[in-house]
């Protein structure tokens, strides 16, 4: 096992010399400056690879080569975007980078409501507060039938929050959920976009009528299309579990449990179709026995995220 670290490119405040100093062996990064759906050229990949290697490190894992929304919901541009994806994979293979992490979460990637939640010992961390997220869903998005996704006690707490939350806190919650956190993963909404809530609502509408089975079929279609390129270049695709591992915002989520993992591994039964074993994401679901999952899917696990979660 190689010790790797997520690095967000040359603009990251954490520099490669810092990572070298703490014993990091491999870098996990992406070409964040290239818009979703566009081809990663061999030249752009090689330039980043050589830059990382100039510090005595290795570009070990791509996280992520983003899957465009049109591929996920099966839009008119799906096949064109899959062809671009295949070219990017081939270029990565030519450059010797053969582990690619990605996800198939509709519209919104990993979700947090706070980027610097304070703890009693003076430290801070990312944080997901379900009540604040429910407030965002029910009171800011005003999503139809949103209340049916929450318990009576959760809705009571949402109403209590509604009586005290300030406009500045609402704006910060929106910015955190749909702009800042998604900016880490080449999200759909960028800093400076006007009316991000309206943009977000339009994105949600793209999935009207797409249920769990429909999203599964779109994942199967995508994987079947790219596997020949993965076989040719020895690329291991490793899907990241959904974070959190349950349905949000009325959107289906399809990588949340042992049953889900079994399904996608069997749907395209190829050793290059594998898993990013994210202990943090999986452990956020009380239905998941994380050590048992690790043993069960070890042979198809190509990349591991080891982090802990703390439920409060």
Buried (B, 14 or more C-beta within 10 A) or exposed (E): EEEBBBBBEEEBEEEBEEBBEEEBBBBBBBBBEBEBBEBBBBEBBBEBBEBBEEEEBBBBBBBBBBBBBBBBBBBEEBEBBBEBBBBBBBBBBEBEBBBBBBBBBBBBBBBBBBBEBEEEEEEEEBBBBBBBBBBBBBBBBEBEEBBEBBEEEBBEBBEEBEEEBEEEEBEBBBBBBBBBBBBBBBBBBEEEEEEBBEBBEEBBEBBEEBEEEBBBEBBBBBBBBBBEBBEEBEBBBBBBBBBBBBBBBBBBBBBBBBEBBEBBBEBBEBEBBBBBBBBBBBBBBEEBEBEEBBEBBEEBBBBBBEEEBEEE
